[in-house]
Amino acid sequence: MADQLLLLQYLRSFAAAMGDSYDITEVSYELSDQVTNALEVTGAGVSVADDEGKLRFVTATSQPIVEVEKAQEEGQEGPCYEAFTTQRPVVVSDLKGSEWTGYATTAAQQGLRAVIGYPLSRRKVRLGAINVYDDGPRDWTDEDLDVVGVFADMATAYLVRVTELAETAELAVQLQGALDSRIVIEQAKGILANEYGIGVDEAFKLLRHHSRSQNIKLAQIADAVVNLGLRLPNSDR
């Protein structure tokens, strides 16, 4: 059972992140982080629909999840894709023997076994989905599903609010921007990992720490690393 005080803390943190600015990348990372913390799982990833209706992942909390989300995007198969297309939560206690052969194979290679796919949608508007992963078989409870649902509903409300504040075309631009940011963030992780001799997950932690400590958006920090030669100070390492 989730600690209710901690859950409230995570929800408050997530709500505060949404109120800071209308940045889909930042909110998607915050959603992934807080769901991971609340359920004490291995990690999470968020995908959104591009302008052709194809599901594309924009955030993942660790490199193994990056690899699994890539496989899901490339094959357009898996729990996130199914949740997105059916508009219903998809709960998998163990991916071993899953019908999603390519996706399940990659998940096994990355040490991930259990997953929840939850849609980000409101009425007939399909925006994307979130995947929540654990590294062993897990009998997901109704409470687990409810917790994911609360965060998913908050994220959906945020995305719908973006739609209300801007023309649909501008929302599409923001979604594309989130996808572009993902690529730059991945490049920045690789650069820092190579130069500092650390793993990509550790490099990502450095980027997040610098972003938060300097109150600068993660995508901006990553862009500076890739295109301007920014290197993080010793205090961040």
Buried (B, 14 or more C-beta within 10 A) or exposed (E): EBEEEEBEBBBEBBEEBBEEEBBBBBBBBBBBBBBBBBBEBBBBBBBBBBEEEEBBBBBBBBBBBBBBBBBBBEBEBBBBBBBBBEBEBBBBBBBEEBEBEBBBEBBBEBEBBBBBBBBBBBEEEBBBBBBBBBBEEBEBEEEBBEBBBBBBBBBBEBBBEBBEEBEEEEBBEBBBBBBBBBEBBBBBBBBBBEEBEBEBBBBBBBBBBBBEEEEEBBBBBBBBBBEEEBEBEEEBB
